[in-house]
Amino acid sequence: MPGESALEVVQRVENLIRSNPDHPESRLALAEVSLSAELWGQARNRLTGLTHESQPAEIRARAARLMAEVERSERGDSAAVSH
């Protein structure tokens, strides 16, 4: 929504995923908006386990990209991003 703060977007997504918060798409959506709101811990927590080989390749790839962005944004850690 125009004019919405990053935290308001996080709250809106939390409401949207409330019925199925553990679904990989829900977790990715919340991680992405949490990253935008600089809620590093919440983003990292939602991504935990999504890079495991039991997840579909597309989910793993998206989760890995978001986790790399968390590392880069939170810590400026380019070395962690490349691993």
Contacts in CASP RR format, 6 or more apart in sequence:
PFRMAT RR
TARGET T0000
AUTHOR 0000-0000-0000
METHOD contacts of the structure
MODEL  1
MPGESALEVVQRVENLIRSNPDHPESRLALAEVSLSAELWGQARNRLTGL
THESQPAEIRARAARLMAEVERSERGDSAAVSH
1 8 0 8 1.000
1 9 0 8 1.000
1 12 0 8 1.000
4 12 0 8 1.000
6 33 0 8 1.000
6 36 0 8 1.000
6 37 0 8 1.000
6 38 0 8 1.000
7 37 0 8 1.000
9 33 0 8 1.000
9 36 0 8 1.000
9 37 0 8 1.000
10 30 0 8 1.000
10 33 0 8 1.000
10 34 0 8 1.000
10 37 0 8 1.000
10 39 0 8 1.000
10 42 0 8 1.000
13 29 0 8 1.000
13 30 0 8 1.000
13 33 0 8 1.000
14 30 0 8 1.000
16 29 0 8 1.000
17 23 0 8 1.000
17 26 0 8 1.000
17 29 0 8 1.000
17 30 0 8 1.000
20 26 0 8 1.000
21 27 0 8 1.000
21 30 0 8 1.000
24 50 0 8 1.000
24 55 0 8 1.000
24 56 0 8 1.000
24 59 0 8 1.000
27 46 0 8 1.000
27 47 0 8 1.000
27 50 0 8 1.000
28 46 0 8 1.000
28 47 0 8 1.000
28 50 0 8 1.000
28 59 0 8 1.000
28 62 0 8 1.000
28 63 0 8 1.000
28 66 0 8 1.000
30 42 0 8 1.000
30 43 0 8 1.000
30 46 0 8 1.000
31 42 0 8 1.000
31 43 0 8 1.000
31 44 0 8 1.000
31 46 0 8 1.000
31 47 0 8 1.000
31 63 0 8 1.000
31 66 0 8 1.000
31 70 0 8 1.000
32 43 0 8 1.000
32 66 0 8 1.000
34 40 0 8 1.000
34 41 0 8 1.000
34 42 0 8 1.000
34 43 0 8 1.000
34 46 0 8 1.000
35 43 0 8 1.000
35 66 0 8 1.000
35 69 0 8 1.000
35 70 0 8 1.000
35 73 0 8 1.000
38 73 0 8 1.000
38 74 0 8 1.000
40 70 0 8 1.000
40 73 0 8 1.000
40 74 0 8 1.000
41 70 0 8 1.000
43 66 0 8 1.000
43 70 0 8 1.000
44 67 0 8 1.000
44 70 0 8 1.000
47 63 0 8 1.000
47 66 0 8 1.000
47 67 0 8 1.000
47 70 0 8 1.000
49 55 0 8 1.000
49 63 0 8 1.000
50 59 0 8 1.000
50 60 0 8 1.000
50 62 0 8 1.000
50 63 0 8 1.000
51 60 0 8 1.000
51 63 0 8 1.000
51 64 0 8 1.000
51 67 0 8 1.000
52 60 0 8 1.000
53 60 0 8 1.000
55 63 0 8 1.000
68 80 0 8 1.000
68 81 0 8 1.000
71 77 0 8 1.000
71 80 0 8 1.000
71 81 0 8 1.000
72 78 0 8 1.000
72 81 0 8 1.000
END
